[in-house]
């Protein structure tokens, strides 16, 4: 192994840290090497965050009305929700359209259909409610499948959330909805 000589000065604070750790590591060289390896390891770990986690971290400071709710409480909120009012708010506020535009940093109409679908899947995953979400390319259309363990109200809210996006984008969809599953056929050329 090639070795390289270094010569430097450090502050009194860092000298004390070096001395303390030399007792555990036996030599100053081993302390410095362990510290450098730890720095390298930590910098790699910072880059292994999932895209969803990276989004939550970056959006945390910007989101003024987001909140965390325990799953059991969320289920009660869904069960007792005024579905018509929620659908009205989704249709008026168009949250999905704004999320996609913010995510890609361009207007919704400038996004490709694939970007819109990928962004939608990303945000549904970030919500951490569905058990399964996937999209398959069927030639002339995509099939988006969302499976969850909540109820028909949630399926209808999710359907509205998704449909408002594709209406704004100008794409025709066909939905099949049940209590726990939502299938959406997304036509490529509408």
N, CA, C and O atoms as a DFTB+ gen file, in Angstrom:
760 C
 N C O
     1  1       0.849      -1.179       0.000
     2  2       0.000       0.000       0.000
     3  2       0.892       1.239       0.000
     4  3       1.785       1.367       0.838
     5  1       0.651       2.140      -0.933
     6  2       1.392       3.405      -0.979
     7  2       0.942       4.293       0.165
     8  3      -0.249       4.375       0.466
     9  1       1.884       4.947       0.792
    10  2       1.568       5.861       1.889
    11  2       2.014       7.256       1.492
    12  3       2.987       7.429       0.758
    13  1       1.294       8.239       1.984
    14  2       1.594       9.637       1.684
    15  2       1.743      10.396       2.999
    16  3       0.957      10.211       3.928
    17  1       2.743      11.236       3.063
    18  2       2.986      12.026       4.265
    19  2       2.134      13.295       4.189
    20  3       2.048      13.943       3.146
    21  1       1.503      13.636       5.329
    22  2       0.815      14.924       5.437
    23  2       1.398      15.672       6.622
    24  3       1.889      15.071       7.578
    25  1       1.335      16.968       6.544
    26  2       1.826      17.805       7.616
    27  2       0.869      18.985       7.721
    28  3       0.706      19.747       6.768
    29  1       0.241      19.133       8.878
    30  2      -0.732      20.201       9.027
    31  2      -0.829      20.619      10.489
    32  3      -0.243      19.985      11.367
    33  1      -1.571      21.685      10.738
    34  2      -1.863      22.101      12.106
    35  2      -3.371      22.032      12.291
    36  3      -4.137      22.193      11.341
    37  1      -3.779      21.790      13.523
    38  2      -5.214      21.744      13.828
    39  2      -5.472      22.559      15.088
    40  3      -4.555      22.849      15.856
    41  1      -6.723      22.920      15.286
    42  2      -7.097      23.732      16.452
    43  2      -6.966      22.903      17.728
    44  3      -6.869      21.677      17.681
    45  1      -6.964      23.589      18.854
    46  2      -6.862      22.922      20.155
    47  2      -8.049      21.972      20.362
    48  3      -7.892      20.877      20.902
    49  1      -9.203      22.394      19.938
    50  2     -10.401      21.543      20.062
    51  2     -10.206      20.227      19.300
    52  3     -10.460      19.149      19.837
    53  1      -9.757      20.326      18.055
    54  2      -9.588      19.129      17.238
    55  2      -8.395      18.291      17.697
    56  3      -8.384      17.072      17.523
    57  1      -7.390      18.949      18.284
    58  2      -6.261      18.205      18.845
    59  2      -6.744      17.303      19.981
    60  3      -6.328      16.149      20.081
    61  1      -7.628      17.836      20.842
    62  2      -8.172      17.043      21.957
    63  2      -8.993      15.860      21.423
    64  3      -8.921      14.756      21.964
    65  1      -9.755      16.093      20.382
    66  2     -10.531      15.002      19.771
    67  2      -9.595      13.941      19.208
    68  3      -9.836      12.744      19.369
    69  1      -8.530      14.381      18.548
    70  2      -7.548      13.447      17.978
    71  2      -6.879      12.635      19.091
    72  3      -6.734      11.418      18.975
    73  1      -6.473      13.313      20.170
    74  2      -5.829      12.606      21.289
    75  2      -6.773      11.569      21.913
    76  3      -6.377      10.433      22.175
    77  1      -8.013      11.973      22.143
    78  2      -8.996      11.073      22.757
    79  2      -9.199       9.822      21.886
    80  3      -9.255       8.704      22.397
    81  1      -9.308      10.024      20.588
    82  2      -9.559       8.906      19.691
    83  2      -8.316       8.071      19.422
    84  3      -8.425       6.908      19.036
    85  1      -7.142       8.648      19.621
    86  2      -5.903       7.885      19.452
    87  2      -5.841       6.754      20.478
    88  3      -5.284       5.691      20.205
    89  1      -6.416       6.988      21.662
    90  2      -6.464       5.933      22.677
    91  2      -7.238       4.721      22.158
    92  3      -6.867       3.583      22.445
    93  1      -8.295       4.951      21.409
    94  2      -9.119       3.853      20.886
    95  2      -8.533       3.231      19.620
    96  3      -8.627       2.022      19.409
    97  1      -7.931       4.066      18.786
    98  2      -7.456       3.592      17.475
    99  2      -5.958       3.290      17.440
   100  3      -5.450       2.813      16.425
   101  1      -5.261       3.557      18.514
   102  2      -3.834       3.267      18.685
   103  2      -2.897       4.317      18.085
   104  3      -1.901       4.664      18.720
   105  1      -3.181       4.838      16.882
   106  2      -2.290       5.833      16.278
   107  2      -3.114       6.975      15.694
   108  3      -4.301       6.822      15.403
   109  1      -2.457       8.125      15.528
   110  2      -3.121       9.276      14.901
   111  2      -3.478       8.954      13.446
   112  3      -4.512       9.381      12.933
   113  1      -2.611       8.204      12.812
   114  2      -2.855       7.825      11.413
   115  2      -4.170       7.062      11.301
   116  3      -4.974       7.349      10.414
   117  1      -4.400       6.090      12.193
   118  2      -5.627       5.291      12.130
   119  2      -6.865       6.141      12.427
   120  3      -7.925       5.926      11.840
   121  1      -6.726       7.103      13.338
   122  2      -7.844       8.001      13.636
   123  2      -8.205       8.812      12.398
   124  3      -9.376       8.893      12.027
   125  1      -7.219       9.403      11.766
   126  2      -7.470      10.229      10.574
   127  2      -8.040       9.386       9.430
   128  3      -8.953       9.830       8.733
   129  1      -7.518       8.192       9.233
   130  2      -8.034       7.329       8.166
   131  2      -9.480       6.932       8.434
   132  3     -10.306       6.925       7.522
   133  1      -9.788       6.596       9.706
   134  2     -11.170       6.239      10.054
   135  2     -12.112       7.424       9.846
   136  3     -13.228       7.261       9.352
   137  1     -11.651       8.623      10.228
   138  2     -12.473       9.816      10.052
   139  2     -12.734      10.084       8.565
   140  3     -13.856      10.412       8.180
   141  1     -11.710       9.944       7.745
   142  2     -11.874      10.172       6.303
   143  2     -12.806       9.130       5.677
   144  3     -13.637       9.462       4.831
   145  1     -12.665       7.879       6.093
   146  2     -13.549       6.835       5.568
   147  2     -14.994       7.094       5.984
   148  3     -15.920       6.878       5.202
   149  1     -15.182       7.559       7.219
   150  2     -16.524       7.883       7.691
   151  2     -17.128       9.028       6.886
   152  3     -18.309       8.987       6.541
   153  1     -16.326      10.053       6.584
   154  2     -16.800      11.151       5.737
   155  2     -17.229      10.644       4.368
   156  3     -18.274      11.041       3.851
   157  1     -16.432       9.779       3.793
   158  2     -16.741       9.220       2.476
   159  2     -18.032       8.405       2.523
   160  3     -18.887       8.521       1.644
   161  1     -18.158       7.586       3.556
   162  2     -19.349       6.741       3.714
   163  2     -20.602       7.606       3.891
   164  3     -21.643       7.329       3.294
   165  1     -20.494       8.642       4.705
   166  2     -21.644       9.507       4.954
   167  2     -22.071      10.248       3.689
   168  3     -23.266      10.406       3.440
   169  1     -21.112      10.699       2.894
   170  2     -21.468      11.419       1.667
   171  2     -22.166      10.491       0.685
   172  3     -23.046      10.932      -0.055
   173  1     -21.792       9.211       0.661
   174  2     -22.478       8.248      -0.211
   175  2     -23.875       7.964       0.287
   176  3     -24.796       7.811      -0.515
   177  1     -24.057       7.890       1.613
   178  2     -25.376       7.618       2.178
   179  2     -26.354       8.742       1.890
   180  3     -27.547       8.497       1.714
   181  1     -25.864       9.965       1.840
   182  2     -26.745      11.095       1.556
   183  2     -27.334      10.998       0.154
   184  3     -28.403      11.552      -0.102
   185  1     -26.661      10.310      -0.749
   186  2     -27.128      10.204      -2.123
   187  2     -28.001       8.993      -2.366
   188  3     -28.450       8.789      -3.494
   189  1     -28.263       8.175      -1.350
   190  2     -29.085       6.993      -1.567
   191  2     -30.523       7.187      -1.093
   192  3     -31.266       6.215      -0.958
   193  1     -30.916       8.415      -0.843
   194  2     -32.312       8.684      -0.519
   195  2     -33.168       8.373      -1.733
   196  3     -32.772       8.625      -2.871
   197  1     -34.338       7.826      -1.479
   198  2     -35.259       7.567      -2.578
   199  2     -35.728       8.912      -3.145
   200  3     -35.654       9.931      -2.458
   201  1     -36.206       8.921      -4.383
   202  2     -36.735      10.178      -4.935
   203  2     -37.874      10.739      -4.084
   204  3     -38.010      11.955      -3.948
   205  1     -38.687       9.854      -3.513
   206  2     -39.786      10.302      -2.658
   207  2     -39.250      11.020      -1.422
   208  3     -39.744      12.084      -1.048
   209  1     -38.219      10.419      -0.783
   210  2     -37.623      11.051       0.396
   211  2     -36.963      12.378       0.034
   212  3     -37.071      13.352       0.778
   213  1     -36.284      12.413      -1.099
   214  2     -35.659      13.654      -1.540
   215  2     -36.720      14.733      -1.754
   216  3     -36.500      15.896      -1.414
   217  1     -37.868      14.352      -2.316
   218  2     -38.934      15.328      -2.526
   219  2     -39.444      15.868      -1.198
   220  3     -39.607      17.078      -1.037
   221  1     -39.699      14.966      -0.240
   222  2     -40.198      15.406       1.064
   223  2     -39.217      16.364       1.724
   224  3     -39.623      17.362       2.320
   225  1     -37.941      16.067       1.618
   226  2     -36.935      16.934       2.223
   227  2     -36.918      18.294       1.532
   228  3     -36.896      19.329       2.198
   229  1     -36.929      18.297       0.202
   230  2     -36.853      19.570      -0.519
   231  2     -38.139      20.380      -0.372
   232  3     -38.092      21.609      -0.323
   233  1     -39.272      19.712      -0.302
   234  2     -40.549      20.415      -0.228
   235  2     -40.906      20.828       1.194
   236  3     -41.785      21.666       1.396
   237  1     -40.239      20.253       2.165
   238  2     -40.581      20.510       3.561
   239  2     -40.663      21.975       3.923
   240  3     -41.597      22.387       4.611
   241  1     -39.727      22.758       3.487
   242  2     -39.728      24.173       3.810
   243  2     -40.766      24.964       3.048
   244  3     -41.182      26.033       3.494
   245  1     -41.188      24.458       1.909
   246  2     -42.136      25.184       1.071
   247  2     -43.592      24.867       1.404
   248  3     -44.481      25.684       1.164
   249  1     -43.824      23.696       1.949
   250  2     -45.205      23.263       2.191
   251  2     -45.697      23.863       3.500
   252  3     -45.198      23.541       4.579
   253  1     -46.671      24.726       3.384
   254  2     -47.169      25.423       4.557
   255  2     -48.384      24.733       5.165
   256  3     -48.761      25.038       6.297
   257  1     -49.004      23.807       4.434
   258  2     -50.224      23.205       4.946
   259  2     -50.172      21.684       5.007
   260  3     -51.195      21.048       5.262
   261  1     -49.019      21.094       4.783
   262  2     -48.909      19.644       4.854
   263  2     -48.810      19.213       6.309
   264  3     -48.273      19.934       7.149
   265  1     -49.333      18.032       6.593
   266  2     -49.232      17.511       7.943
   267  2     -49.178      15.992       7.897
   268  3     -49.645      15.365       6.945
   269  1     -48.611      15.426       8.921
   270  2     -48.559      13.981       9.039
   271  2     -49.737      13.522       9.880
   272  3     -50.044      14.112      10.916
   273  1     -50.393      12.465       9.426
   274  2     -51.539      11.936      10.139
   275  2     -51.355      10.433      10.257
   276  3     -51.039       9.761       9.275
   277  1     -51.550       9.911      11.448
   278  2     -51.446       8.470      11.661
   279  2     -52.458       7.748      10.763
   280  3     -53.562       8.243      10.535
   281  1     -52.071       6.589      10.265
   282  2     -52.901       5.832       9.313
   283  2     -54.312       5.584       9.856
   284  3     -55.284       5.741       9.117
   285  1     -54.444       5.207      11.114
   286  2     -55.769       4.927      11.689
   287  2     -56.640       6.185      11.708
   288  3     -57.844       6.124      11.457
   289  1     -56.017       7.317      12.006
   290  2     -56.765       8.580      12.012
   291  2     -57.153       8.948      10.584
   292  3     -58.269       9.410      10.346
   293  1     -56.249       8.749       9.637
   294  2     -56.554       9.035       8.237
   295  2     -57.745       8.199       7.768
   296  3     -58.609       8.701       7.049
   297  1     -57.794       6.940       8.167
   298  2     -58.908       6.063       7.788
   299  2     -60.233       6.602       8.324
   300  3     -61.240       6.584       7.616
   301  1     -60.240       7.082       9.573
   302  2     -61.458       7.666      10.148
   303  2     -61.832       8.943       9.401
   304  3     -63.008       9.191       9.136
   305  1     -60.831       9.751       9.063
   306  2     -61.114      10.977       8.303
   307  2     -61.753      10.646       6.955
   308  3     -62.702      11.311       6.537
   309  1     -61.243       9.634       6.284
   310  2     -61.818       9.223       4.998
   311  2     -63.242       8.708       5.195
   312  3     -64.147       9.065       4.441
   313  1     -63.436       7.865       6.215
   314  2     -64.767       7.300       6.469
   315  2     -65.815       8.372       6.718
   316  3     -66.963       8.227       6.296
   317  1     -65.435       9.445       7.396
   318  2     -66.396      10.483       7.785
   319  2     -66.359      11.711       6.881
   320  3     -67.054      12.694       7.138
   321  1     -65.562      11.659       5.838
   322  2     -65.376      12.829       4.970
   323  2     -66.625      13.150       4.157
   324  3     -67.413      12.269       3.814
   325  1     -66.778      14.440       3.859
   326  2     -67.814      14.907       2.950
   327  2     -67.232      14.783       1.536
   328  3     -66.553      15.690       1.054
   329  1     -67.501      13.673       0.892
   330  2     -66.900      13.348      -0.392
   331  2     -67.200      14.407      -1.450
   332  3     -66.318      14.780      -2.223
   333  1     -68.437      14.891      -1.486
   334  2     -68.788      15.897      -2.491
   335  2     -67.963      17.160      -2.318
   336  3     -67.524      17.758      -3.300
   337  1     -67.749      17.569      -1.072
   338  2     -66.960      18.777      -0.798
   339  2     -65.492      18.568      -1.187
   340  3     -64.867      19.460      -1.760
   341  1     -64.950      17.400      -0.878
   342  2     -63.547      17.108      -1.233
   343  2     -63.375      17.105      -2.745
   344  3     -62.405      17.659      -3.263
   345  1     -64.310      16.484      -3.455
   346  2     -64.249      16.459      -4.921
   347  2     -64.333      17.874      -5.474
   348  3     -63.634      18.211      -6.430
   349  1     -65.186      18.703      -4.879
   350  2     -65.307      20.095      -5.299
   351  2     -63.982      20.844      -5.115
   352  3     -63.569      21.597      -5.996
   353  1     -63.323      20.639      -3.983
   354  2     -62.039      21.302      -3.714
   355  2     -60.972      20.818      -4.698
   356  3     -60.206      21.621      -5.230
   357  1     -60.922      19.516      -4.937
   358  2     -59.943      18.977      -5.889
   359  2     -60.174      19.578      -7.274
   360  3     -59.224      19.985      -7.943
   361  1     -61.424      19.635      -7.699
   362  2     -61.730      20.178      -9.030
   363  2     -61.433      21.675      -9.119
   364  3     -61.016      22.159     -10.171
   365  1     -61.640      22.406      -8.037
   366  2     -61.371      23.848      -8.047
   367  2     -59.888      24.177      -7.885
   368  3     -59.377      25.070      -8.561
   369  1     -59.204      23.477      -7.009
   370  2     -57.810      23.786      -6.697
   371  2     -56.812      23.107      -7.632
   372  3     -55.694      23.596      -7.799
   373  1     -57.196      21.997      -8.238
   374  2     -56.344      21.247      -9.169
   375  2     -54.959      20.951      -8.585
   376  3     -53.944      21.317      -9.178
   377  1     -54.917      20.291      -7.428
   378  2     -53.622      20.068      -6.767
   379  2     -52.665      19.202      -7.581
   380  3     -51.456      19.430      -7.557
   381  1     -53.186      18.225      -8.291
   382  2     -52.299      17.339      -9.055
   383  2     -51.602      18.096     -10.165
   384  3     -50.410      17.903     -10.401
   385  1     -52.333      18.951     -10.843
   386  2     -51.740      19.755     -11.922
   387  2     -50.605      20.615     -11.379
   388  3     -49.551      20.724     -12.007
   389  1     -50.812      21.221     -10.225
   390  2     -49.788      22.072      -9.624
   391  2     -48.577      21.257      -9.155
   392  3     -47.436      21.699      -9.289
   393  1     -48.832      20.073      -8.607
   394  2     -47.723      19.215      -8.172
   395  2     -46.832      18.821      -9.349
   396  3     -45.606      18.874      -9.252
   397  1     -47.454      18.427     -10.455
   398  2     -46.686      18.001     -11.631
   399  2     -45.889      19.178     -12.201
   400  3     -44.711      19.033     -12.526
   401  1     -46.524      20.324     -12.318
   402  2     -45.835      21.506     -12.853
   403  2     -44.668      21.896     -11.949
   404  3     -43.597      22.252     -12.441
   405  1     -44.862      21.834     -10.657
   406  2     -43.790      22.166      -9.716
   407  2     -42.661      21.136      -9.810
   408  3     -41.484      21.495      -9.792
   409  1     -43.018      19.882      -9.910
   410  2     -42.033      18.802      -9.951
   411  2     -41.134      18.919     -11.186
   412  3     -39.914      18.786     -11.084
   413  1     -41.740      19.167     -12.349
   414  2     -40.963      19.251     -13.586
   415  2     -40.504      20.669     -13.910
   416  3     -39.747      20.875     -14.859
   417  1     -40.955      21.641     -13.131
   418  2     -40.567      23.035     -13.325
   419  2     -40.923      23.539     -14.721
   420  3     -40.149      24.251     -15.361
   421  1     -42.120      23.148     -15.180
   422  2     -42.637      23.655     -16.449
   423  2     -44.144      23.471     -16.452
   424  3     -44.669      22.668     -15.681
   425  1     -44.845      24.199     -17.303
   426  2     -46.300      24.063     -17.350
   427  2     -46.705      22.624     -17.712
   428  3     -45.987      21.918     -18.420
   429  1     -47.850      22.223     -17.215
   430  2     -48.349      20.871     -17.460
   431  2     -48.384      20.544     -18.949
   432  3     -47.974      19.454     -19.348
   433  1     -48.860      21.454     -19.765
   434  2     -48.992      21.201     -21.210
   435  2     -47.637      21.002     -21.907
   436  3     -47.586      20.458     -23.010
   437  1     -46.558      21.430     -21.280
   438  2     -45.217      21.246     -21.853
   439  2     -44.614      19.889     -21.462
   440  3     -43.558      19.510     -21.969
   441  1     -45.272      19.174     -20.577
   442  2     -44.799      17.850     -20.153
   443  2     -45.263      16.802     -21.158
   444  3     -46.314      16.948     -21.782
   445  1     -44.479      15.758     -21.307
   446  2     -44.917      14.625     -22.132
   447  2     -45.927      13.806     -21.319
   448  3     -45.989      13.919     -20.094
   449  1     -46.710      12.987     -22.011
   450  2     -47.667      12.135     -21.314
   451  2     -46.938      11.212     -20.340
   452  3     -47.420      10.969     -19.234
   453  1     -45.791      10.705     -20.743
   454  2     -45.006       9.823     -19.873
   455  2     -44.559      10.570     -18.613
   456  3     -44.599      10.008     -17.518
   457  1     -44.139      11.816     -18.756
   458  2     -43.769      12.613     -17.588
   459  2     -44.961      12.802     -16.659
   460  3     -44.831      12.695     -15.439
   461  1     -46.127      13.085     -17.242
   462  2     -47.332      13.288     -16.437
   463  2     -47.653      12.021     -15.648
   464  3     -47.942      12.086     -14.453
   465  1     -47.603      10.878     -16.311
   466  2     -47.906       9.609     -15.638
   467  2     -46.855       9.301     -14.582
   468  3     -47.193       8.933     -13.457
   469  1     -45.589       9.449     -14.936
   470  2     -44.516       9.177     -13.972
   471  2     -44.615      10.117     -12.764
   472  3     -44.427       9.689     -11.625
   473  1     -44.907      11.384     -13.014
   474  2     -45.070      12.337     -11.915
   475  2     -46.254      11.981     -11.034
   476  3     -46.171      12.064      -9.809
   477  1     -47.348      11.587     -11.652
   478  2     -48.534      11.171     -10.902
   479  2     -48.210       9.977     -10.008
   480  3     -48.544       9.974      -8.823
   481  1     -47.565       8.974     -10.574
   482  2     -47.181       7.790      -9.796
   483  2     -46.258       8.192      -8.653
   484  3     -46.407       7.714      -7.528
   485  1     -45.316       9.061      -8.942
   486  2     -44.392       9.537      -7.915
   487  2     -45.160      10.146      -6.743
   488  3     -44.900       9.803      -5.590
   489  1     -46.102      11.046      -7.028
   490  2     -46.819      11.729      -5.950
   491  2     -47.784      10.805      -5.214
   492  3     -48.014      10.979      -4.018
   493  1     -48.341       9.841      -5.905
   494  2     -49.187       8.877      -5.201
   495  2     -48.324       8.029      -4.265
   496  3     -48.741       7.706      -3.153
   497  1     -47.122       7.670      -4.717
   498  2     -46.201       6.929      -3.846
   499  2     -45.764       7.779      -2.657
   500  3     -45.662       7.275      -1.539
   501  1     -45.507       9.056      -2.890
   502  2     -45.112       9.948      -1.803
   503  2     -46.202       9.991      -0.739
   504  3     -45.906      10.080       0.452
   505  1     -47.463       9.927      -1.165
   506  2     -48.576       9.921      -0.219
   507  2     -48.600       8.691       0.670
   508  3     -49.200       8.708       1.745
   509  1     -47.950       7.627       0.228
   510  2     -47.772       6.415       1.022
   511  2     -49.084       5.790       1.491
   512  3     -49.161       5.290       2.613
   513  1     -50.111       5.810       0.651
   514  2     -51.374       5.194       1.024
   515  2     -51.637       3.917       0.228
   516  3     -51.977       2.897       0.827
   517  1     -51.495       3.933      -1.096
   518  2     -51.766       2.696      -1.842
   519  2     -50.755       1.596      -1.539
   520  3     -49.593       1.857      -1.230
   521  1     -51.233       0.366      -1.637
   522  2     -50.358      -0.794      -1.467
   523  2     -49.634      -1.102      -2.767
   524  3     -48.484      -1.542      -2.764
   525  1     -50.322      -0.864      -3.879
   526  2     -49.754      -1.140      -5.200
   527  2     -50.119       0.012      -6.113
   528  3     -51.258       0.481      -6.120
   529  1     -49.145       0.462      -6.880
   530  2     -49.421       1.392      -7.967
   531  2     -48.467       1.059      -9.090
   532  3     -47.251       1.030      -8.903
   533  1     -49.022       0.811     -10.243
   534  2     -48.164       0.555     -11.394
   535  2     -48.888       0.966     -12.664
   536  3     -50.103       1.163     -12.682
   537  1     -48.118       1.086     -13.704
   538  2     -48.653       1.501     -14.989
   539  2     -48.024       0.629     -16.065
   540  3     -46.808       0.435     -16.088
   541  1     -48.858       0.107     -16.951
   542  2     -48.354      -0.719     -18.051
   543  2     -48.712      -0.055     -19.373
   544  3     -49.764       0.570     -19.509
   545  1     -47.827      -0.200     -20.333
   546  2     -48.030       0.330     -21.675
   547  2     -48.714      -0.750     -22.498
   548  3     -48.155      -1.825     -22.712
   549  1     -49.917      -0.462     -22.956
   550  2     -50.712      -1.441     -23.703
   551  2     -50.810      -1.090     -25.190
   552  3     -51.738      -1.531     -25.868
   553  1     -49.887      -0.324     -25.687
   554  2     -49.892       0.050     -27.105
   555  2     -50.507       1.423     -27.309
   556  3     -49.802       2.431     -27.274
   557  1     -51.824       1.473     -27.524
   558  2     -52.522       2.749     -27.747
   559  2     -52.895       3.460     -26.456
   560  3     -53.342       4.607     -26.487
   561  1     -52.719       2.800     -25.338
   562  2     -53.079       3.384     -24.049
   563  2     -52.225       2.779     -22.936
   564  3     -51.569       1.751     -23.109
   565  1     -52.259       3.448     -21.805
   566  2     -51.626       2.944     -20.587
   567  2     -52.729       2.473     -19.652
   568  3     -53.852       2.975     -19.704
   569  1     -52.411       1.520     -18.809
   570  2     -53.311       1.120     -17.729
   571  2     -52.626       1.450     -16.411
   572  3     -51.562       0.917     -16.095
   573  1     -53.254       2.336     -15.653
   574  2     -52.779       2.696     -14.325
   575  2     -53.613       1.911     -13.323
   576  3     -54.842       1.961     -13.350
   577  1     -52.941       1.191     -12.446
   578  2     -53.623       0.373     -11.441
   579  2     -53.186       0.839     -10.062
   580  3     -51.994       0.934      -9.771
   581  1     -54.174       1.129      -9.215
   582  2     -53.907       1.548      -7.847
   583  2     -54.731       0.659      -6.913
   584  3     -55.955       0.589      -7.029
   585  1     -54.051      -0.013      -5.992
   586  2     -54.712      -0.876      -5.016
   587  2     -54.429      -0.317      -3.634
   588  3     -53.292       0.033      -3.318
   589  1     -55.475      -0.232      -2.802
   590  2     -55.323       0.298      -1.446
   591  2     -56.203      -0.505      -0.490
   592  3     -56.959      -1.378      -0.917
   593  1     -56.101      -0.206       0.792
   594  2     -56.884      -0.943       1.796
   595  2     -57.941      -0.069       2.463
   596  3     -58.473      -0.435       3.511
   597  1     -58.247       1.070       1.874
   598  2     -59.236       1.959       2.481
   599  2     -60.635       1.605       1.975
   600  3     -60.995       0.427       1.972
   601  1     -61.427       2.575       1.552
   602  2     -62.799       2.288       1.152
   603  2     -63.137       2.971      -0.166
   604  3     -62.278       3.587      -0.799
   605  1     -64.395       2.856      -0.571
   606  2     -64.843       3.410      -1.855
   607  2     -64.696       4.927      -1.879
   608  3     -64.442       5.501      -2.938
   609  1     -64.847       5.581      -0.746
   610  2     -64.668       7.038      -0.717
   611  2     -63.252       7.410      -1.137
   612  3     -63.045       8.352      -1.902
   613  1     -62.286       6.660      -0.631
   614  2     -60.910       6.954      -1.023
   615  2     -60.715       6.685      -2.511
   616  3     -60.049       7.456      -3.201
   617  1     -61.292       5.598      -3.004
   618  2     -61.192       5.303      -4.447
   619  2     -61.752       6.454      -5.266
   620  3     -61.164       6.847      -6.273
   621  1     -62.878       6.991      -4.842
   622  2     -63.500       8.099      -5.582
   623  2     -62.673       9.381      -5.472
   624  3     -62.557      10.130      -6.443
   625  1     -62.101       9.634      -4.300
   626  2     -61.245      10.812      -4.152
   627  2     -60.008      10.683      -5.038
   628  3     -59.605      11.637      -5.705
   629  1     -59.415       9.497      -5.034
   630  2     -58.233       9.261      -5.853
   631  2     -58.577       9.372      -7.340
   632  3     -57.802       9.921      -8.123
   633  1     -59.732       8.852      -7.718
   634  2     -60.187       8.944      -9.109
   635  2     -60.313      10.414      -9.525
   636  3     -59.883      10.788     -10.616
   637  1     -60.891      11.230      -8.677
   638  2     -61.037      12.657      -8.974
   639  2     -59.669      13.332      -9.043
   640  3     -59.411      14.133      -9.941
   641  1     -58.811      13.010      -8.108
   642  2     -57.451      13.557      -8.058
   643  2     -56.722      13.279      -9.371
   644  3     -56.065      14.163      -9.921
   645  1     -56.841      12.047      -9.872
   646  2     -56.165      11.642     -11.106
   647  2     -56.865      12.219     -12.335
   648  3     -56.209      12.749     -13.232
   649  1     -58.197      12.118     -12.379
   650  2     -58.932      12.604     -13.550
   651  2     -58.768      14.103     -13.760
   652  3     -58.719      14.567     -14.899
   653  1     -58.683      14.867     -12.670
   654  2     -58.523      16.317     -12.822
   655  2     -57.208      16.625     -13.540
   656  3     -57.124      17.585     -14.306
   657  1     -56.192      15.813     -13.291
   658  2     -54.903      15.996     -13.958
   659  2     -55.022      15.724     -15.453
   660  3     -54.574      16.529     -16.270
   661  1     -55.621      14.602     -15.810
   662  2     -55.698      14.243     -17.222
   663  2     -56.681      15.134     -17.990
   664  3     -56.494      15.366     -19.184
   665  1     -57.720      15.631     -17.321
   666  2     -58.605      16.612     -17.968
   667  2     -57.825      17.880     -18.288
   668  3     -57.922      18.412     -19.394
   669  1     -57.055      18.363     -17.326
   670  2     -56.249      19.576     -17.543
   671  2     -55.219      19.348     -18.645
   672  3     -54.889      20.271     -19.389
   673  1     -54.715      18.129     -18.749
   674  2     -53.704      17.807     -19.764
   675  2     -54.350      17.590     -21.136
   676  3     -53.679      17.698     -22.162
   677  1     -55.644      17.288     -21.154
   678  2     -56.357      17.087     -22.408
   679  2     -56.324      15.649     -22.910
   680  3     -56.379      15.409     -24.116
   681  1     -56.236      14.706     -22.003
   682  2     -56.158      13.286     -22.366
   683  2     -57.426      12.571     -21.926
   684  3     -57.937      12.798     -20.829
   685  1     -57.922      11.709     -22.796
   686  2     -59.121      10.921     -22.498
   687  2     -58.746       9.722     -21.630
   688  3     -57.729       9.067     -21.857
   689  1     -59.581       9.448     -20.636
   690  2     -59.384       8.296     -19.761
   691  2     -60.693       7.531     -19.610
   692  3     -61.774       8.078     -19.826
   693  1     -60.582       6.277     -19.240
   694  2     -61.727       5.456     -18.854
   695  2     -61.380       4.827     -17.521
   696  3     -60.274       4.320     -17.333
   697  1     -62.332       4.862     -16.591
   698  2     -62.069       4.384     -15.235
   699  2     -62.912       3.169     -14.900
   700  3     -64.058       3.042     -15.329
   701  1     -62.320       2.293     -14.135
   702  2     -63.045       1.193     -13.506
   703  2     -62.673       1.274     -12.039
   704  3     -61.499       1.186     -11.679
   705  1     -63.679       1.441     -11.197
   706  2     -63.418       1.722      -9.791
   707  2     -64.159       0.713      -8.921
   708  3     -65.287       0.321      -9.221
   709  1     -63.510       0.306      -7.850
   710  2     -64.156      -0.522      -6.840
   711  2     -63.726      -0.001      -5.481
   712  3     -63.038       1.016      -5.390
   713  1     -64.124      -0.684      -4.442
   714  2     -63.811      -0.211      -3.101
   715  2     -62.310      -0.125      -2.848
   716  3     -61.851       0.805      -2.186
   717  1     -61.549      -1.068      -3.358
   718  2     -60.126      -1.128      -3.040
   719  2     -59.198      -0.982      -4.247
   720  3     -57.978      -0.950      -4.084
   721  1     -59.760      -0.894      -5.456
   722  2     -58.932      -0.869      -6.662
   723  2     -59.454       0.187      -7.626
   724  3     -60.658       0.407      -7.762
   725  1     -58.500       0.831      -8.286
   726  2     -58.826       1.816      -9.310
   727  2     -57.996       1.481     -10.543
   728  3     -56.768       1.440     -10.482
   729  1     -58.681       1.240     -11.671
   730  2     -58.014       1.033     -12.956
   731  2     -58.346       2.228     -13.827
   732  3     -59.510       2.606     -13.961
   733  1     -57.328       2.818     -14.416
   734  2     -57.568       3.939     -15.320
   735  2     -56.857       3.642     -16.636
   736  3     -55.648       3.412     -16.673
   737  1     -57.643       3.654     -17.719
   738  2     -57.093       3.506     -19.054
   739  2     -56.810       4.909     -19.548
   740  3     -57.717       5.738     -19.626
   741  1     -55.548       5.184     -19.886
   742  2     -55.106       6.522     -20.301
   743  2     -54.735       6.448     -21.770
   744  3     -53.727       5.839     -22.129
   745  1     -55.539       7.059     -22.619
   746  2     -55.295       6.991     -24.062
   747  2     -54.152       7.897     -24.457
   748  3     -54.039       9.026     -23.981
   749  1     -53.300       7.381     -25.341
   750  2     -52.128       8.153     -25.771
   751  2     -52.498       9.262     -26.749
   752  3     -51.941      10.357     -26.675
   753  1     -53.407       9.005     -27.644
   754  2     -53.798       9.995     -28.640
   755  2     -55.258      10.338     -28.467
   756  3     -56.135       9.601     -28.917
   757  1     -55.522      11.460     -27.812
   758  2     -56.922      11.858     -27.619
   759  2     -57.160      13.185     -28.292
   760  3     -58.275      13.706     -28.253
